[in-house]
Amino acid sequence: MHVSMAPAGTTPSRTEPADDVVNHFYYPPDDFEADRGEGVYLYGKDGRRYLDASSGTFNLTLGYSHPEVVETIREQAGELIHVTSKFQSKPVNALVAALSQVAPAGLTRVHLKSSSGSDANEAAIKIAQHHTGNPDVISLFRGHLGQTMAMINASGAAFRRAPFPAQLPGVVHVPDPYCVRCFYRQQRETCGLLCVERVNDFIDYASSGRVAAVILEPISGNGGNVVPPDGYLQALRELCDERGILLVFDEIQTGFGRTGHMFASDTFGVSPDILTFGKGLGGSGMPIAGLLTAEHLTGLEGHHINSTFGANVLASSVAVKTLEIIRRPGFLENVRAVGAHIMDRLGELAARHAFIGDVRGRGLMIGMEVNDADGHPDPGFTNHLAARGMDHGLLLRTSLYGFGNVLKVRPPLIMTMEEADELCDRLDRLFADAL
Ligand SMILES: Cc1ncc(COP(=O)(O)O)c(C=O)c1O
C-alpha cells in the first residue's frame, strides 16, 4: 500500500488527501467520478453529460439538485438541521401531516425515526411480531428488502446471504409472481393465481405455523421489475386477512410517484397494514425513511424502533417540499404519460432488437429483459449493455436479484417527453452498436 511521504521533520497531515485515495475505500469505487448534476443529467469529471436512467439509486425523484430542494436546504439549514426526535419541529410535523394526507386508506400513523429503508423494514417486522406475537415472516423469491443482517435474510436472494454464517431465523421465501418465467410453469390466463394459493402450503408446511407478516415490494424492483398480475395483491390481502397475518408493502422503490400514483398501493388498489418508504421522499437524494401503519398497530415503545438519524429536520423539510411538488397538478399525470411513451418506444425497440424480451412496468418503473437467441436470460450481455451505456451517455442499472437479465429504466420523475425520446434514441443506438 502507498504511504504518502511528508518532508523530513514534519508530521504528515491527517487531512492531506492520499494520491491513491481509492486504496483507502473499504472496497474500490467505480473509476467514474461525478462532478455535478442537474435535472435528469449527471456530469462527470470527464467533462461528459450522462442521462441518468436509474435516478441515482432509484431515489432522485426530482432529479439532481432540484432548485427548490436546494433552496429549501439553504433556508432550513440556517434555522435548524437536527433536534432530538423526541421534540417536535415544524418540518417534521409538516411531514407527518402531509404523509397522513397522502397515505393509502387505513394507514393513519407515521413513523419517521428510521435511518434507512432496511431499518424501516426491520421496524415493520418488529411491529408485526409485537402485534401478532408471532415470529415468522413470509417474503418473495428475488425480493430486495435491504442490507442489514435481518434484511439480507428476509430478501429473496441467496447470494446476499452466502458470506454470513448467522442470519435472521423464521423467514420463509415463496415464489414470486414472475409470470413470464413462472415458477409453477403456468400460463397467466389459466393459473388461477396458483402462486398465492400455494403460500398457504408454505405457511402450513414450511413455517413455524406462527406467521407475523407477509412482506413484499408491490413491484419487485431489483428482482427484475416484476409487475404482479391483476388480482395478485388483492388475493394476497385476502389470504393475510383470513390467516391473521399482517401485510407489509415495501414501497421504498415504488413510493412517491414512481408508478404514476403516489404509492403502488394506489396503482393496484390494495392497502397494506404497514407501508415502508425511503429513497424517493428525499427528492434529490436527502436521506429519509420511515413507515405508515394502521391505527391499531401502535403500541411499540419508541426505543425499540428509533434511530439517531431518523426524523432528521433538514431531510424532513426537503421531504415536505418533495411531496408538495409531487402533488402539484400535472406531476403524476406527466409520470404516467412519459412512462407510457417510454413503454411504447421500448416495445418498438424490442421488435427491432431480438435480444430484448418482455418489457414491463408502471409509470416510470420500467424494466426490459435481455435474452439469448433461445429466449433464456443473458446476464452477461445485460451487464455488457449497461456498461456500454456510458459510451452512449446513459447511466443504466441491471437487476441483480433476478436472473440478472433486466435493464432497469427508472429515470427521475421530472423527465420530459423530449428527454424520454432522447433516452430511447440513445438506447436504440446502444442496442444497434452492442452486438
Ligand atoms: C425495495 C427496497 N427495499 C429496501 C431497500 C433498502 O433501503 P436502504 O438502502 O435505504 O437501506 C432498498 C434499497 O435498495 C430497496 O430497493
The ligand as a Tripos MOL2 file, in Angstrom:
@<TRIPOS>MOLECULE
LIG
   16    16     1     0     0
SMALL
NO_CHARGES

@<TRIPOS>ATOM
      1 C1        -37.1980   -2.2090   -2.3500 C.3       1 LIG1
      2 C2        -36.1020   -1.8400   -1.4010 C.ar      1 LIG1
      3 N1        -36.2600   -2.0820   -0.0930 N.ar      1 LIG1
      4 C3        -35.3150   -1.7560    0.7990 C.ar      1 LIG1
      5 C4        -34.1370   -1.1720    0.4050 C.ar      1 LIG1
      6 C5        -33.1110   -0.8080    1.4180 C.3       1 LIG1
      7 O1        -33.0550    0.5660    1.5560 O.3       1 LIG1
      8 P1        -31.7360    1.2590    2.1600 P.3       1 LIG1
      9 O2        -30.6520    1.0490    1.1480 O.co2     1 LIG1
     10 O3        -32.1300    2.6940    2.3360 O.co2     1 LIG1
     11 O4        -31.4560    0.5730    3.4450 O.co2     1 LIG1
     12 C6        -33.9210   -0.9090   -0.9500 C.ar      1 LIG1
     13 C7        -32.6430   -0.3160   -1.4020 C.2       1 LIG1
     14 O5        -32.1680   -0.5100   -2.4750 O.2       1 LIG1
     15 C8        -34.9330   -1.2520   -1.8760 C.ar      1 LIG1
     16 O6        -34.7710   -1.0350   -3.1870 O.3       1 LIG1
@<TRIPOS>BOND
     1     1     2 1
     2     2     3 ar
     3     2    15 ar
     4     3     4 ar
     5     4     5 ar
     6     5     6 1
     7     5    12 ar
     8     6     7 1
     9     7     8 1
    10     8     9 2
    11     8    10 1
    12     8    11 1
    13    12    13 1
    14    12    15 ar
    15    13    14 2
    16    15    16 1
@<TRIPOS>SUBSTRUCTURE
     1 LIG1         1 GROUP 0 **** ****
